[in-house]
Amino acid sequence: MAFRPLHARVLVKRVDSEAKTAGGIIIPDTAQEKPMEGEVVSCGPGARGEDGKLVPMDVKKGDRVLFGKWSGTEVKLDGQELIIMKESDIMGVIA
């Protein structure tokens, strides 16, 4: 894939959620919510601060992250459904 986000933007691929509850009930595709967890595919270089210096990103390629339900813009690149979002839309990195 030849896509590189600019500034403080991140390209994220959603991680598939479980289709079964803890009690063993299978949830059909139509009733499942989109997961709010994903893996960082690509990152921009970072944002510019007030002084013009580059502020590096806190996330890197391969990080598993949590983000808001309505965060980012969904795009389709090379047949994959991905999300482009600002780094500030990411709530945290899963260790």
Order of alpha helices (4+ residues) and beta strands (2+ residues): beta-beta-beta-beta-beta-beta-beta-beta
